[in-house]
Amino acid sequence: MSDGERGSGECPLNGLRYPLAYQTAWEGRRPLGIMIENHPDARPQYGLSSADVVYEAVAEGGITRFLAVFYCDRGTEAVRAGPVRSARTYFLDWLSEYGRYPLYAHVGGAYCDQRTGVGCLNGARADALGQIGRYGWAGYNDLDEFQIGAPVYWRDFGRGVSLEHTMFTDTQQLWRVAARRALTDVDAEGRSWTRQFTTWRFADEARRPPAGSAHTGVRIVFWNSAPGFEVEWIYDSVTGLYRRIMGGLPHVDPGTGQQITASAILVQFQEESTADDGYPGNVRLLYGTLGAGQAKVIQNGQVTDATWRKMARWSRTLFRDRYGREVRVQPGKIWVETVPLDGSVTES
């Protein structure tokens, strides 16, 4: 989109200005989060380049998963997204930052089986489906494929991979389901989703580093024992964007044919632990999403040491610099990378 096509409508999620037609579209809906997997058989994924904000964290076994949040970008155009995968509890905490009853699309999720006790030990802390029920989301803003099915969700058998890596959906169909449930920009009681939403502070303009002082990029390692899931973000000094490398290869979204880019990467270091819930292999994970911790803000060719803070499930994760000032985020596509305390971020 050229500067001449931009209007005065500023996206509250990413700070970009879009044509007024886009603003008209987003003002009639609410943020939509879609769980997209990152198993090698799930690549290439559709939809990531069209999300306003993307959260990435390990789901199990060192394999990361994405929560792609859609609201402003692409206006009324349907965005194919997937492969869609199951819910995890920590992604619920991050999605809860997007106002009252954010839409959540997924295929099932971590659970507690009361009949067998699987997933129920130690307080069933990884029971994402149970939490969805307790939050009052089930059958309302929760858009579980198990409850909706085709044609909103469909399988692409032509990918030649295992069944679990073939589920897709599209954003416009999901927003239509929500509208039938009286969930547009307001809920069934007429309350706007923005009542519980805090936007990040966005920079007024790009602040490019002095000539010769910009880095080449950064490398993020989630688990040292899981090669193939490390991420590189390569800085383009001409555009001011970071280009994503996944497992050593350019990470391309086939829906747009373009390499995934970001204007800002917000890294939050959080304690990772196993749920110890009785699930086979003890593979389900938990993250310390509430509280505070160390962070790094990557934008404009530089890395800034920072801290993150989130005090309640529905409160915004805020990033502050070493002086305690809230970081001004560069407008554009934003990625939030949750890295375990023993993970690493290195600058090149």
Sine and cosine of phi, psi and omega as CSV:
sin_phi,cos_phi,sin_psi,cos_psi,sin_omega,cos_omega
0.00,0.00,0.80,-0.60,-0.01,-1.00
-0.99,0.15,0.31,-0.95,0.02,-1.00
-0.86,0.51,-0.54,0.84,-0.02,-1.00
-0.93,0.37,-0.35,0.94,0.01,-1.00
-1.00,0.05,-0.20,0.98,-0.08,-1.00
-0.98,0.19,0.62,-0.78,0.07,-1.00
-0.96,-0.28,-0.45,-0.89,-0.06,-1.00
-0.99,-0.14,0.05,1.00,-0.06,-1.00
-0.99,0.15,0.94,-0.33,0.01,-1.00
-1.00,-0.02,0.81,-0.58,0.02,-1.00
-0.93,0.37,0.81,-0.58,-0.02,-1.00
-0.94,0.33,-0.25,0.97,-0.01,-1.00
-1.00,0.02,-0.65,0.76,-0.10,-1.00
-0.83,-0.55,-0.03,1.00,0.10,-1.00
0.98,0.19,-0.06,1.00,0.02,-1.00
-0.97,0.25,0.49,-0.87,0.10,-0.99
-0.99,-0.13,0.75,-0.66,-0.06,-1.00
-0.86,-0.51,0.25,-0.97,0.11,-0.99
-0.83,0.56,0.48,-0.87,-0.05,-1.00
-0.88,0.48,-0.48,0.88,0.05,-1.00
-0.89,0.45,-0.60,0.80,0.06,-1.00
-0.90,0.43,-0.70,0.72,-0.01,-1.00
-0.87,0.49,-0.67,0.74,0.04,-1.00
-0.85,0.53,-0.63,0.77,0.01,-1.00
-0.92,0.39,-0.76,0.65,-0.10,-1.00
-0.95,0.30,-0.42,0.91,0.00,-1.00
-0.95,0.32,-0.14,0.99,0.06,-1.00
-0.97,-0.23,0.21,0.98,-0.03,-1.00
-0.59,-0.81,-0.12,-0.99,0.00,-1.00
-0.74,-0.67,0.30,-0.96,-0.02,-1.00
-0.84,0.54,0.59,-0.81,-0.04,-1.00
-0.82,-0.57,0.87,-0.50,0.06,-1.00
-0.97,-0.23,0.75,-0.66,0.00,-1.00
-0.83,-0.55,0.78,-0.63,0.05,-1.00
-0.98,0.17,0.86,-0.51,0.00,-1.00
-0.84,-0.55,0.75,-0.66,-0.11,-0.99
-1.00,0.04,0.20,-0.98,-0.04,-1.00
-0.71,-0.70,0.38,0.93,0.16,-0.99
-0.87,0.49,0.55,-0.83,0.01,-1.00
-0.79,0.62,-0.55,0.83,0.02,-1.00
-0.96,0.27,-0.19,0.98,0.03,-1.00
-1.00,0.02,-0.16,0.99,-0.04,-1.00
-1.00,0.04,0.56,-0.83,-0.04,1.00
-0.99,0.17,0.55,-0.83,0.00,-1.00
-1.00,-0.02,0.54,-0.84,0.07,-1.00
-0.99,-0.14,0.60,-0.80,0.20,-0.98
0.98,-0.19,-0.36,0.93,-0.12,-0.99
-0.89,0.46,-0.58,0.81,-0.04,-1.00
-0.96,0.28,-0.23,0.97,-0.03,-1.00
-0.98,-0.21,-0.06,1.00,0.04,-1.00
-0.97,0.23,0.53,-0.85,0.05,-1.00
-0.97,0.24,-0.63,0.77,0.01,-1.00
-0.66,-0.75,0.65,-0.76,0.05,-1.00
-0.79,-0.62,0.75,-0.66,0.10,-0.99
-0.97,-0.25,0.69,-0.72,0.03,-1.00
-0.78,-0.62,0.74,-0.67,0.06,-1.00
-0.41,-0.91,0.35,-0.94,0.03,-1.00
-0.94,0.35,0.73,-0.68,0.07,-1.00
-1.00,-0.05,-0.73,0.68,0.08,-1.00
-0.17,-0.98,0.50,-0.86,0.09,-1.00
0.87,0.50,0.42,0.91,-0.03,-1.00
0.99,0.12,-0.06,1.00,-0.01,-1.00
-1.00,0.07,0.85,-0.53,-0.01,-1.00
-0.99,0.17,0.27,-0.96,0.04,-1.00
-0.66,-0.75,0.40,-0.91,-0.07,-1.00
-0.89,-0.46,0.63,-0.78,0.27,-0.96
-0.94,-0.34,0.96,-0.28,-0.02,-1.00
-0.99,-0.10,0.85,-0.52,-0.05,-1.00
-0.97,-0.25,0.87,-0.49,-0.05,-1.00
-0.94,-0.34,0.64,-0.77,0.07,-1.00
-0.34,-0.94,-0.82,0.58,-0.14,-0.99
-0.98,-0.17,-0.74,0.67,-0.20,-0.98
-0.90,0.44,0.57,-0.82,0.05,-1.00
0.96,0.27,0.06,1.00,0.13,-0.99
0.83,0.56,-0.88,-0.48,-0.02,-1.00
-1.00,-0.09,0.07,1.00,-0.03,-1.00
-0.97,0.25,0.70,-0.72,0.04,-1.00
-0.96,0.27,0.73,-0.68,0.02,-1.00
-0.94,-0.35,0.87,-0.49,0.12,-0.99
-0.94,0.33,0.71,-0.70,-0.06,-1.00
-0.69,-0.72,0.66,-0.75,0.07,-1.00
0.51,-0.86,-0.07,-1.00,0.03,1.00
-0.91,0.42,0.68,-0.73,-0.03,-1.00
-1.00,0.10,0.66,-0.75,-0.05,-1.00
-0.72,-0.69,-0.20,-0.98,-0.23,-0.97
-1.00,0.09,0.30,-0.95,-0.04,-1.00
-0.97,0.22,0.53,-0.85,0.14,-0.99
-0.75,-0.66,0.56,-0.83,-0.17,-0.99
-0.88,0.48,-0.62,0.78,-0.07,-1.00
-0.94,0.34,-0.49,0.87,0.08,-1.00
-0.92,0.39,-0.49,0.87,0.08,-1.00
-0.89,0.46,-0.63,0.77,0.01,-1.00
-0.89,0.46,-0.66,0.75,-0.01,-1.00
-0.96,0.29,-0.64,0.77,0.02,-1.00
-0.91,0.41,-0.50,0.87,-0.01,-1.00
-0.90,0.44,-0.21,0.98,0.05,-1.00
-0.96,0.29,-0.23,0.97,-0.13,-0.99
-0.99,-0.14,0.76,0.65,0.15,-0.99
0.99,0.14,-0.15,-0.99,-0.07,-1.00
-0.98,0.21,0.81,-0.58,0.03,-1.00
0.82,0.57,0.89,0.46,0.11,-0.99
-0.93,0.37,0.56,-0.83,-0.01,-1.00
-0.97,0.26,0.65,-0.76,-0.07,-1.00
-0.71,-0.70,0.92,-0.39,-0.02,-1.00
-0.96,-0.28,0.77,-0.64,-0.06,-1.00
-0.28,-0.96,0.12,-0.99,0.06,-1.00
-0.89,-0.46,0.99,-0.10,-0.03,-1.00
0.90,0.44,-0.44,-0.90,-0.01,-1.00
0.18,-0.98,0.08,-1.00,0.10,-1.00
-0.86,0.51,0.64,-0.77,-0.18,-0.98
-0.61,-0.79,0.17,-0.99,0.18,-0.98
-0.86,-0.51,0.89,-0.46,0.01,-1.00
-1.00,-0.04,0.97,-0.25,-0.06,-1.00
-0.90,0.43,-0.42,0.91,-0.02,-1.00
-0.96,0.29,-0.65,0.76,-0.08,-1.00
-0.97,-0.25,-0.29,0.96,-0.07,-1.00
0.99,0.11,-0.05,1.00,0.01,-1.00
-0.91,0.42,0.80,-0.60,0.00,-1.00
0.99,0.14,0.11,0.99,-0.12,-0.99
-0.95,-0.31,-0.17,0.99,-0.07,-1.00
-0.94,0.34,0.39,-0.92,0.08,-1.00
0.80,0.60,0.67,0.74,0.09,-1.00
0.99,0.12,0.13,0.99,0.03,-1.00
0.73,0.68,0.76,0.66,-0.12,-0.99
-0.93,0.36,-0.33,0.95,0.02,-1.00
-0.99,-0.12,0.16,0.99,-0.09,-1.00
-0.97,0.25,0.99,0.15,-0.05,-1.00
-0.90,0.44,-0.66,0.75,-0.01,-1.00
-0.91,0.42,-0.63,0.78,0.07,-1.00
-0.90,0.45,-0.64,0.77,0.03,-1.00
-0.91,0.41,-0.65,0.76,0.05,-1.00
-0.83,0.55,-0.66,0.75,0.05,-1.00
-0.91,0.41,-0.70,0.71,-0.03,-1.00
-0.93,0.38,-0.48,0.88,0.02,-1.00
-0.98,0.22,-0.12,0.99,-0.05,-1.00
0.99,0.17,0.34,0.94,-0.04,-1.00
-1.00,0.03,-0.49,0.87,-0.15,-0.99
-0.85,0.52,0.76,-0.64,0.02,-1.00
0.96,0.28,0.05,1.00,-0.03,-1.00
-0.85,-0.53,-1.00,-0.06,0.06,-1.00
-1.00,0.09,-0.17,0.98,0.07,-1.00
-0.98,0.18,0.82,-0.57,-0.08,-1.00
-0.91,-0.42,0.82,0.58,-0.02,-1.00
-0.91,0.41,0.76,-0.65,0.03,-1.00
-0.85,0.52,-0.54,0.84,0.00,-1.00
-0.87,0.49,-0.43,0.90,-0.03,-1.00
-0.99,-0.16,-0.35,0.94,-0.11,-0.99
-0.96,-0.29,-0.78,0.63,0.05,-1.00
0.94,0.35,-0.37,-0.93,-0.03,-1.00
-0.97,0.24,0.46,-0.89,0.04,1.00
-1.00,-0.01,0.06,1.00,-0.01,-1.00
-0.90,0.43,-0.62,0.79,0.13,-0.99
-0.91,-0.41,0.54,-0.84,0.05,-1.00
-0.50,-0.86,0.33,-0.94,0.04,-1.00
-0.97,-0.25,0.68,-0.74,0.07,-1.00
-0.98,-0.22,1.00,-0.02,-0.05,-1.00
-0.96,0.28,-0.21,0.98,-0.01,-1.00
-0.97,0.26,-0.08,1.00,-0.02,-1.00
-0.97,0.23,-0.27,0.96,0.06,-1.00
0.93,0.36,0.56,0.83,0.01,-1.00
-0.78,-0.62,0.07,-1.00,0.00,-1.00
-0.87,0.50,0.43,-0.91,-0.12,-0.99
-0.81,0.58,-0.63,0.78,-0.11,-0.99
-0.92,0.39,-0.20,0.98,-0.03,-1.00
-0.96,-0.27,0.39,0.92,-0.13,-0.99
-0.86,-0.52,0.10,0.99,-0.11,-0.99
-1.00,0.02,0.75,-0.67,-0.01,-1.00
-0.73,-0.69,0.27,-0.96,0.09,-1.00
-0.49,-0.87,-0.03,-1.00,0.16,-0.99
-0.63,-0.78,0.47,-0.88,-0.17,-0.98
-0.89,0.45,-0.66,0.75,-0.07,-1.00
-0.92,0.40,-0.62,0.78,0.05,-1.00
-0.90,0.44,-0.63,0.77,0.00,-1.00
-0.92,0.39,-0.66,0.75,0.05,-1.00
-0.90,0.43,-0.54,0.84,0.06,-1.00
-0.93,0.38,-0.64,0.76,0.08,-1.00
-0.86,0.51,-0.71,0.71,0.00,-1.00
-0.88,0.48,-0.66,0.75,-0.01,-1.00
-0.89,0.46,-0.59,0.80,0.05,-1.00
-0.92,0.39,-0.35,0.94,0.06,-1.00
-1.00,-0.10,0.28,0.96,-0.01,-1.00
0.89,0.46,0.59,0.81,0.07,-1.00
-0.87,-0.49,1.00,-0.07,0.09,-1.00
-0.92,-0.40,-0.80,-0.60,0.14,-0.99
-0.97,0.26,-0.31,0.95,0.09,-1.00
-0.85,-0.53,0.33,-0.94,0.02,-1.00
-1.00,-0.06,-0.13,-0.99,-0.08,-1.00
-0.89,0.45,-0.34,0.94,0.01,-1.00
-0.99,-0.17,0.16,0.99,0.07,-1.00
0.99,0.15,0.24,0.97,-0.02,-1.00
-1.00,-0.05,0.75,-0.66,-0.01,-1.00
-0.94,0.33,0.61,-0.79,0.04,-1.00
-0.89,0.45,-0.40,0.92,-0.08,-1.00
-0.96,0.27,-0.16,0.99,-0.05,-1.00
-0.88,0.48,-0.47,0.88,0.00,-1.00
-0.90,-0.43,0.48,0.88,-0.05,-1.00
-0.89,-0.45,0.72,-0.69,0.09,-1.00
-0.89,-0.46,0.85,-0.52,0.01,-1.00
-0.99,0.17,0.45,-0.89,0.16,-0.99
-0.94,0.34,0.32,-0.95,0.12,-0.99
-1.00,0.09,0.78,-0.63,-0.05,-1.00
-0.96,-0.29,0.56,-0.83,0.05,-1.00
-0.93,0.37,0.53,-0.85,0.00,-1.00
-0.94,0.33,-0.55,0.83,0.00,-1.00
-0.38,-0.92,0.31,-0.95,0.01,-1.00
-0.91,0.41,0.70,-0.71,0.05,-1.00
-0.93,-0.36,1.00,0.03,-0.04,-1.00
-0.95,0.32,0.61,-0.79,0.01,-1.00
-0.94,0.35,0.36,-0.93,0.07,-1.00
-0.83,0.55,0.46,-0.89,-0.02,-1.00
-0.80,0.60,0.75,-0.66,0.04,-1.00
1.00,0.07,-0.11,0.99,-0.06,-1.00
-0.98,-0.20,-0.14,0.99,-0.01,-1.00
-0.96,0.28,0.55,-0.83,0.07,-1.00
-0.99,0.16,0.20,-0.98,0.09,-1.00
-0.98,0.22,-0.56,0.83,0.00,-1.00
0.32,-0.95,-0.26,-0.97,0.00,-1.00
-0.70,-0.71,0.40,-0.92,0.05,-1.00
-0.84,-0.55,0.77,-0.63,-0.03,-1.00
-0.90,-0.43,0.81,-0.59,0.07,-1.00
-0.90,-0.44,0.86,-0.51,0.02,-1.00
-0.99,0.12,-0.84,0.54,0.05,-1.00
-0.83,-0.56,0.80,-0.60,0.07,-1.00
-0.90,0.43,-0.42,0.91,-0.04,-1.00
-1.00,0.05,0.08,1.00,-0.06,-1.00
-0.80,-0.60,0.96,0.29,0.05,-1.00
-0.91,0.42,0.50,-0.86,-0.04,-1.00
0.98,-0.18,-0.15,0.99,0.03,-1.00
-0.88,-0.48,0.09,1.00,0.11,-0.99
-0.94,0.34,0.49,-0.87,-0.09,-1.00
-0.85,-0.53,0.66,-0.75,0.18,-0.98
-0.88,-0.48,0.68,-0.73,0.13,-0.99
-0.91,-0.42,0.93,-0.37,-0.09,-1.00
-0.99,-0.13,0.82,-0.57,-0.08,-1.00
-0.99,0.16,0.73,-0.68,0.07,-1.00
-0.96,-0.29,0.96,-0.29,-0.09,-1.00
-0.93,0.35,-0.31,0.95,0.01,-1.00
-0.97,0.23,-0.73,0.68,-0.03,-1.00
-1.00,-0.04,-0.34,0.94,-0.09,-1.00
0.98,0.21,0.18,0.98,-0.02,-1.00
-0.97,-0.23,0.32,-0.95,0.10,-1.00
-0.96,-0.30,0.74,-0.67,0.02,-1.00
-0.98,-0.17,0.73,-0.68,-0.14,-0.99
-1.00,0.02,0.75,-0.66,0.12,-0.99
-0.91,-0.41,0.80,-0.60,-0.03,-1.00
-0.86,-0.52,0.89,-0.46,0.00,-1.00
0.88,0.48,0.52,0.85,0.04,-1.00
1.00,0.04,-0.03,1.00,-0.04,-1.00
-0.84,-0.55,0.52,-0.85,0.10,-0.99
-0.82,0.57,0.74,-0.67,-0.02,-1.00
-1.00,0.00,0.97,-0.24,-0.12,-0.99
-0.96,-0.29,0.69,-0.73,0.10,-0.99
-1.00,-0.06,0.93,-0.37,-0.04,-1.00
-0.91,0.41,-0.29,0.96,0.04,-1.00
-0.92,0.38,-0.49,0.87,0.02,-1.00
-0.91,-0.41,-0.30,0.95,-0.08,-1.00
0.97,0.26,0.17,0.99,-0.08,-1.00
-0.93,-0.38,0.50,-0.87,0.12,-0.99
-0.92,0.39,0.64,-0.77,-0.01,-1.00
-0.93,0.37,0.71,-0.71,0.01,-1.00
-0.78,-0.63,0.28,-0.96,0.07,-1.00
-0.56,-0.83,0.55,-0.84,0.10,-1.00
-1.00,0.02,-0.45,0.90,-0.01,-1.00
-0.55,-0.83,0.65,-0.76,0.09,-1.00
-0.85,-0.52,0.88,-0.48,-0.01,-1.00
-0.97,-0.26,0.91,-0.40,-0.03,-1.00
-0.98,-0.20,0.82,-0.57,0.09,-1.00
-0.89,-0.46,0.82,-0.57,0.04,-1.00
-1.00,0.03,0.84,-0.55,-0.04,-1.00
-0.70,-0.71,0.49,-0.87,0.03,-1.00
-0.92,0.38,0.77,-0.64,0.02,-1.00
-0.94,-0.35,0.66,-0.75,0.04,-1.00
-0.54,-0.84,0.32,-0.95,0.10,-1.00
-1.00,0.09,0.47,-0.88,-0.10,-1.00
-0.97,0.25,-0.41,0.91,-0.03,-1.00
0.77,0.63,0.72,0.69,-0.14,-0.99
-0.97,-0.26,0.12,0.99,0.01,-1.00
1.00,0.01,0.03,1.00,0.06,-1.00
-0.96,0.29,0.64,-0.77,-0.05,-1.00
-0.80,0.60,0.76,-0.64,0.02,-1.00
0.99,0.16,-0.10,1.00,0.00,-1.00
0.77,0.64,0.73,0.69,-0.11,-0.99
-1.00,0.00,-0.25,0.97,-0.05,-1.00
-0.96,0.27,0.64,-0.77,-0.11,-0.99
-0.91,-0.41,0.34,-0.94,0.12,-0.99
-0.77,-0.64,0.49,-0.87,0.09,-1.00
-0.80,-0.60,0.53,-0.85,0.05,-1.00
-0.98,0.18,0.97,0.24,-0.12,-0.99
-0.97,0.25,-0.36,0.93,-0.03,-1.00
-0.97,-0.26,0.58,-0.82,-0.01,-1.00
0.89,-0.46,-0.72,-0.70,-0.04,-1.00
-0.45,-0.89,0.33,-0.94,0.00,-1.00
-0.12,-0.99,-0.09,-1.00,-0.01,-1.00
-0.99,0.17,0.45,-0.89,-0.02,-1.00
-0.50,-0.86,0.24,-0.97,0.16,-0.99
-0.70,-0.72,0.68,-0.74,0.04,-1.00
-0.94,-0.35,0.86,-0.52,-0.08,-1.00
-0.91,-0.42,0.93,-0.37,0.01,-1.00
-0.24,-0.97,0.41,-0.91,0.06,-1.00
0.82,0.57,0.56,0.83,0.08,-1.00
0.97,0.22,0.27,0.96,-0.04,-1.00
-0.62,-0.79,0.38,-0.92,0.09,-1.00
-0.92,-0.40,0.78,-0.62,0.02,-1.00
-0.90,-0.43,0.80,-0.60,0.11,-0.99
-0.93,0.37,0.67,-0.74,-0.09,-1.00
-0.49,-0.87,-0.07,-1.00,0.14,-0.99
-0.76,-0.64,0.41,-0.91,0.12,-0.99
-0.90,-0.44,0.42,-0.91,-0.01,-1.00
-0.49,-0.87,0.76,-0.65,0.04,-1.00
-0.56,-0.83,0.89,-0.46,-0.18,-0.98
-0.98,-0.20,-0.24,0.97,0.03,-1.00
-0.47,-0.88,0.32,-0.95,-0.04,-1.00
-0.82,0.57,-0.66,0.75,-0.10,-1.00
-1.00,-0.01,-0.03,1.00,-0.01,-1.00
-1.00,0.05,0.44,-0.90,-0.06,-1.00
-0.96,0.29,0.65,-0.76,0.18,-0.98
-0.97,0.24,0.88,-0.47,-0.03,-1.00
-0.95,-0.32,0.60,-0.80,-0.02,-1.00
-0.91,-0.41,0.76,-0.65,-0.04,-1.00
-0.80,-0.59,0.54,-0.84,0.02,-1.00
-0.98,0.18,-0.06,-1.00,-0.09,-1.00
-0.92,0.39,-0.25,0.97,0.04,-1.00
-1.00,-0.10,0.05,1.00,0.02,-1.00
1.00,0.07,0.11,0.99,0.01,-1.00
-1.00,0.05,0.64,-0.77,0.04,-1.00
-0.89,0.46,0.74,-0.67,-0.02,-1.00
-0.93,0.38,0.69,-0.73,0.12,-0.99
-1.00,0.03,0.89,-0.45,-0.09,-1.00
-1.00,0.08,0.68,-0.74,0.04,-1.00
-0.93,0.37,0.82,-0.57,0.01,-1.00
-0.85,0.53,0.59,-0.80,0.00,-1.00
0.68,-0.73,-0.20,-0.98,0.03,-1.00
-0.92,0.40,0.76,-0.65,-0.11,-0.99
-0.87,-0.50,0.74,-0.67,0.08,-1.00
-0.91,-0.42,0.72,-0.69,0.08,-1.00
-0.93,-0.37,0.92,-0.39,-0.05,-1.00
-0.98,-0.22,0.89,-0.46,0.05,-1.00
-0.99,-0.13,0.91,-0.41,-0.12,-0.99
-0.91,-0.41,0.75,-0.67,0.06,-1.00
-0.86,0.51,0.35,-0.94,-0.05,-1.00
-0.87,0.50,-0.47,0.88,0.03,-1.00
-0.99,-0.11,0.17,0.99,0.13,-0.99
-0.99,0.16,-0.07,-1.00,-0.07,-1.00
-0.54,-0.84,0.48,-0.88,0.14,-0.99
-0.76,-0.64,0.89,-0.46,-0.01,-1.00
-0.86,-0.51,0.60,-0.80,-0.06,-1.00
-0.98,-0.18,0.59,-0.81,0.03,-1.00
-0.82,-0.57,0.00,0.00,0.00,0.00
